[in-house]
Amino acid sequence: MSYLVGIDVGGTNIVCGLVDMEYNLLQTLKRPTERHLGSDHVLNKMVSMIDELLENAKVDRSELKAVGAGIPGFIDPKRGYVTFNSNLQWRDLPFADLLSEKIGVPVFIDNDVRMYIFGEAMKGAGKGADVVHGVTIGTGLAAATVSNGELFYGSGYMAGELGHVTIDGEKTPCGCGLTGCLETVVSATGIARQASEALAAGRESSLRDVYEKGELTAAEVSKAFDAGDQLAIDIMNYTGKVLGKGLAYSISLFSPDVVVIGGGGAMAGERLLKPMREELERSVYKGYLERLSIRVGELIDNGGVIGSAAFANSSVSKQA
């Protein structure tokens, strides 16, 4: 019997998971990244985590087919390089080859968002669909598309930056250097920013107490929405509408069967999805919408691990 390992690499923690060939997650381990100790230390930690997973499951290393890893930042999946990761301070790191030498099996890597969406396409909310377009809403907004089991990369592996499509009327500077990017509105930071600016301008709201304490977050806006606060309702309606405007481009370009909404923003549920759907009805030709299903991600916590394992299996099969 063969197994796979998927790794979700973060600046704070590493999660490793043992996955069978049907992409069922069998076991996971979570350990601190300890990035300050350098890349070799982090790689060695992954090796020890993989060995621990195999030992706990009573699986011999000879049964391990491949390892996949999802890593934030700019990734060159063809070469297996981390081109640049600001949190880990890795630049031009031949991650796949280094880990493969240590563990003795093929290793494949890609950006963490693409790995999450790949997991949803293979085992989660998009399973069985030919074309899956996924969006993750967290600190920022990112997207990826899987067509018939293959990730779409575009030139320079830069496809999917939906968060940096500019929205008419928005004037908030974005970290990318543009102004009014989608993710300046549709993100946890964007929702909190909208509330802070409205309160600073004198808008009345039950959010004022947490705002004055410096504790205003997107989660607090969601709570206020549920309590009937008008400012929170206005913000969530506007955020959902802007998300719909952004997705209108993706849907018209890629004609997906399924759109998956993932990341922490998916927890907002219908607070965002209802106004998003209403905007799509206004902005997208009905021929696309008639065959489209919009779903909340099913693998929120484990999608990166499962997706990385599935990506490794797909990649090693192509080499056979």
C-alpha positions in Angstrom: 0.0 0.0 0.0 1.2 3.5 -0.8 0.8 6.8 1.2 1.3 10.5 0.7 2.3 13.3 3.1 1.0 16.8 2.7 2.7 19.7 4.5 1.2 23.2 5.2 4.0 25.5 6.0 3.3 28.7 7.9 5.4 31.3 9.5 4.3 30.2 12.9 3.4 26.5 12.6 3.9 23.5 10.3 1.2 21.0 9.8 2.0 17.6 8.4 -0.6 15.0 7.4 -0.5 11.4 6.3 -2.9 10.8 3.4 -4.0 7.7 1.7 -4.3 7.3 -2.1 -8.0 8.3 -2.0 -6.9 11.5 -0.3 -8.4 10.6 3.1 -6.5 12.4 5.9 -5.3 9.7 8.4 -3.2 11.6 10.9 -1.8 15.1 11.4 1.0 16.7 13.5 1.4 20.4 14.3 4.7 21.9 15.4 6.1 25.4 15.7 8.1 26.5 12.6 11.0 28.0 14.5 11.9 30.0 11.4 14.5 32.0 13.3 16.7 28.9 13.4 17.0 28.8 9.6 15.8 26.8 6.6 17.8 23.7 7.3 16.4 23.4 10.8 12.9 23.8 9.4 13.5 21.1 6.8 14.9 18.7 9.4 11.9 19.4 11.5 9.7 18.3 8.6 11.7 15.1 8.2 11.2 14.3 11.9 7.5 15.0 11.6 7.1 12.8 8.6 9.0 10.0 10.4 6.7 10.4 13.5 3.6 10.3 11.3 4.8 7.1 9.6 5.8 5.5 13.0 2.4 6.4 14.6 0.6 4.8 11.7 2.9 1.8 11.5 3.8 2.7 7.9 7.2 1.9 6.5 9.0 4.7 4.8 9.2 2.5 1.6 5.4 2.9 1.4 5.6 6.7 1.2 5.1 7.6 -2.5 5.6 11.4 -2.4 5.5 14.5 -0.3 3.8 17.8 -1.2 4.1 21.1 0.5 2.1 24.4 0.4 4.2 27.4 1.2 3.1 31.1 1.3 4.8 33.5 -1.0 6.2 33.3 -4.6 6.8 29.7 -5.6 8.2 28.2 -8.7 6.5 24.7 -8.7 8.4 23.6 -11.9 11.8 24.0 -10.2 10.5 23.4 -6.7 11.9 26.7 -5.5 10.6 29.1 -2.9 11.4 32.3 -4.9 10.5 34.5 -2.0 8.8 34.2 1.3 8.8 37.3 3.5 7.8 35.7 6.7 10.3 32.9 6.6 12.9 35.0 4.9 13.5 32.4 2.2 14.8 33.5 -1.2 15.6 31.2 -4.1 15.5 28.2 -1.8 15.5 24.8 -3.7 13.0 23.5 -1.1 11.8 20.4 -3.1 15.3 19.1 -3.8 16.6 19.7 -0.3 13.7 18.0 1.4 13.7 15.1 -1.2 17.4 14.5 -0.4 16.6 14.3 3.3 13.5 12.1 3.1 14.3 9.9 0.0 11.1 10.4 -1.9 10.0 12.9 -4.6 8.8 16.3 -3.2 6.6 18.9 -4.9 5.7 22.3 -3.8 3.4 25.2 -4.7 1.8 28.3 -3.2 -0.4 27.5 -0.1 -3.5 29.0 -1.6 -3.2 27.0 -4.7 -2.7 23.9 -2.6 -5.9 24.7 -0.6 -8.0 25.1 -3.7 -6.5 22.0 -5.2 -7.5 20.1 -2.1 -11.1 21.4 -2.4 -11.2 20.4 -6.0 -9.9 16.9 -5.4 -11.6 16.0 -2.1 -13.7 18.9 -0.9 -16.5 21.2 -2.1 -15.4 21.0 -5.7 -14.9 17.2 -6.0 -16.3 15.8 -9.2 -16.4 19.1 -11.0 -14.4 19.7 -14.2 -13.6 23.4 -13.5 -13.2 24.7 -9.9 -12.5 28.3 -9.2 -11.6 29.0 -5.5 -11.2 32.1 -3.5 -9.7 32.3 0.0 -10.7 35.3 2.2 -8.4 36.0 5.1 -6.0 38.8 5.8 -6.0 39.3 2.1 -7.8 37.6 -0.8 -6.3 35.1 -3.3 -7.7 32.8 -5.9 -6.8 29.7 -8.0 -8.4 27.7 -10.7 -8.3 23.9 -11.3 -9.4 22.6 -14.7 -9.8 18.8 -15.1 -7.3 18.1 -12.3 -4.7 20.7 -13.5 -3.9 24.0 -11.8 -4.0 27.0 -14.2 -0.9 29.1 -13.7 -0.7 31.7 -16.4 2.7 33.2 -17.4 5.2 33.4 -14.6 2.9 31.4 -12.3 1.0 34.6 -11.5 -2.6 33.7 -12.4 -5.1 34.0 -9.6 -4.3 37.4 -8.1 -8.0 38.3 -8.0 -7.4 40.3 -4.8 -5.5 42.9 -6.9 -8.2 43.6 -9.4 -9.1 47.3 -8.8 -12.7 48.3 -7.9 -14.2 51.5 -9.3 -14.8 54.0 -6.6 -12.4 52.5 -4.0 -9.4 54.6 -3.0 -7.7 52.7 -0.2 -4.0 52.1 -0.9 -3.0 48.4 -1.2 0.3 46.9 -0.2 0.9 45.9 -3.8 1.2 49.6 -4.8 -2.2 49.9 -6.5 -5.2 51.7 -5.1 -8.6 50.3 -4.5 -7.8 46.6 -4.9 -10.5 44.0 -4.2 -8.7 42.7 -1.1 -8.7 46.2 0.5 -12.5 45.6 0.9 -13.0 41.8 0.8 -10.7 40.6 3.6 -10.7 40.5 7.4 -8.6 43.7 7.4 -10.8 45.3 4.8 -14.0 44.7 6.8 -12.4 46.0 10.0 -11.0 49.0 8.1 -14.5 49.9 6.8 -15.9 49.8 10.3 -13.1 51.9 11.8 -13.4 54.6 9.1 -17.1 54.8 9.6 -16.9 55.1 13.3 -14.1 57.7 13.1 -16.4 59.7 10.8 -19.0 59.7 13.6 -21.3 56.8 12.5 -23.3 55.4 15.4 -22.9 51.7 16.1 -22.8 49.1 18.8 -19.2 48.6 17.6 -18.0 51.8 19.1 -16.9 50.2 22.4 -14.6 47.7 20.8 -13.4 50.3 18.4 -12.4 52.7 21.2 -10.7 49.8 23.0 -8.7 49.0 19.8 -10.3 45.6 19.5 -12.3 46.0 16.4 -12.1 43.0 14.1 -14.1 41.4 11.2 -15.4 38.9 13.7 -16.8 41.7 15.8 -18.5 43.1 12.7 -20.1 39.7 12.1 -21.4 39.6 15.7 -22.8 43.1 15.3 -24.5 42.1 12.0 -26.2 39.2 13.8 -27.4 41.6 16.5 -29.0 43.8 13.9 -26.5 46.7 13.9 -27.1 48.8 10.8 -23.5 49.8 10.3 -22.4 46.1 10.4 -25.2 45.2 8.0 -24.2 47.9 5.6 -20.5 46.8 5.7 -21.2 43.1 5.1 -23.7 44.0 2.3 -21.1 46.2 0.6 -18.3 43.7 1.1 -20.4 40.9 -0.4 -21.4 43.2 -3.3 -17.7 44.0 -4.1 -16.8 40.3 -3.9 -19.6 39.6 -6.4 -18.1 42.3 -8.7 -14.7 40.6 -8.5 -16.0 37.1 -9.1 -18.0 38.3 -12.1 -14.6 38.7 -13.9 -13.5 35.2 -12.9 -16.8 33.5 -13.8 -16.9 35.1 -17.2 -13.2 34.3 -17.9 -13.0 30.7 -16.6 -16.7 29.5 -16.8 -16.3 27.3 -13.7 -18.7 24.6 -12.6 -18.1 25.4 -9.0 -16.9 28.4 -7.1 -15.5 27.6 -3.7 -15.3 30.3 -1.0 -12.6 29.4 1.6 -10.4 30.9 4.3 -11.6 32.6 7.4 -14.0 34.8 5.4 -16.0 31.7 4.6 -17.2 31.7 8.2 -19.2 34.8 7.4 -21.5 32.6 5.4 -24.7 34.2 4.1 -23.7 37.6 5.6 -21.4 37.8 2.6 -22.8 35.2 0.2 -26.3 36.7 -0.1 -25.2 40.1 -1.4 -22.5 38.4 -3.5 -25.1 36.3 -5.3 -27.3 39.3 -5.8 -24.4 41.2 -7.4 -23.6 38.2 -9.6 -27.2 38.1 -10.8 -26.8 41.7 -11.9 -23.3 41.4 -13.4 -22.9 37.9 -15.0 -24.7 36.6 -18.1 -27.2 34.0 -16.9 -25.8 31.3 -19.1 -22.8 31.1 -16.8 -24.9 31.2 -13.6 -27.3 28.5 -14.7 -24.6 25.9 -14.6 -22.7 27.3 -11.6 -22.7 26.1 -8.0 -21.3 28.4 -5.3 -20.1 26.5 -2.2 -18.4 27.2 1.1 -15.2 25.2 1.4 -15.4 21.9 3.2 -11.7 21.5 4.1 -11.1 24.8 5.8 -8.5 23.5 8.3 -7.1 20.6 6.3 -7.4 21.7 2.7 -3.7 22.7 2.5 -2.5 19.4 3.7 -4.8 17.3 1.6 -4.2 19.5 -1.5 -0.4 19.3 -1.1 -0.6 15.5 -0.9 -2.9 15.3 -3.9 -0.7 17.7 -5.9 2.4 15.5 -5.1 0.5 12.4 -6.2 -0.5 14.1 -9.5 3.0 15.4 -10.1 4.8 12.2 -9.5 2.3 10.3 -11.7 3.2 12.7 -14.6 6.8 11.8 -14.2 6.2 8.0 -14.4 
